Amino acid sequence: TGEFLSFLFGDDYYLPEKTRLQLDRFASLPIDFGVVYSPGFRLNDLTGELWKTPSLMESGYILEGIMRGLDHGLSIIPVSPLIRKECLVRHPVHLDLENEGEALFWRYAMTTRFSFLDEPLVVMRDHERNAGKAIKLNSRYFSLLLEKLAQEPDFPKPLLTLLNVTKAKLLRNYGWQGVRVAEDGHWARECFGRAVACSPSQALHPRTIIGLGLSLLPKPLLHLANILANKILGHRHNSLFRESW
C-alpha cells in the first residue's frame, strides 16, 4: 500500500540512514525516476571481515549499463534499491519462478530511470547458507529469466544482440564458478559450451580457457588447486557450494 518498496533478505540488513537518504534523493528527482540504489558492504560471517562491494554506478536509463557492467563484476546490490510501487505494478514478479533476484531490476530498467546514490547503505552477509551459493539452480533460473526478458514488449529491440552476448558471459561465469566453487568439471564444461554456442568469442576468454583446463583435473586435485588459488588471491568469500536454496 506504500508509495515505495524495498527488498530485504533475511540474512542481510540495512544501515540506519538507508530509507531517509533514498527518500531524500527521490524528493529531488523527476517523477520518471523509479529506482534509487546504492553500494553496500559484504560481511564474512566466518572471519568478520567487512569490505565495500563493487557496484554499478550509473544513473538514467541503465539497462545497457547493467548488461555491460557484468563483464567488470559490477551489478546492482539486490537489497539496496528503493523502488516506486509503479515499477512492481508494471512489471509484476514471475509467479512461475521461485527466484528472480537481480533480474527484477533488469525489467524495471526497461521503462524507468535509476538514480545512483554513492553511499554504502546495506550489508550483505556471506555465509555457508547463502542462496547465491546454489550455483547450478541459479544458472537455470537466470537463463529462463533472460529468455523471458527478450520476449518482454518493453525490451528495446536494439539491445537483443547485447542480451545474447550477456547471456553468454553469464554462462561463462557460471562455468568458472563450476570449477572454482562447485568443483564439478562436467557441469562447468556444459556451461562453457553453452556460452560459446551463444557467442563464439567466449572461447578465447581467459576464464573459458583456464576453466576448461581446471575442469579436466581429478576432483581431489581440483580442490587442492582451488585452496591454493584462494590463498594466493586473498579470497574473501566463503567458497562453499549448495545444491538448493
Buried (B, 14 or more C-beta within 10 A) or exposed (E): EEEBEBBEBEBBBBBEEBBEBBEEBBEEEEEEBBBBBBBBBBBBBEEEEEEEBBBBBBBEBBBBBBBBBBBEEBBBBBBBBBBBEBBBEBBEEBEEBEBBBBBBBBBBBBBBBBBBBEBBBBBBBBBEEBBBBBBBBBBEBBBBBBEBBBEEEEBEEEBEEBBEBBBBBBBBBBBBBBBBBBBBBEBBBBBBBBBBEBBEEBBEBEBBEEBBEBBEBEEEEBEEBBEEEBEEEEEBBBBBBBEEB
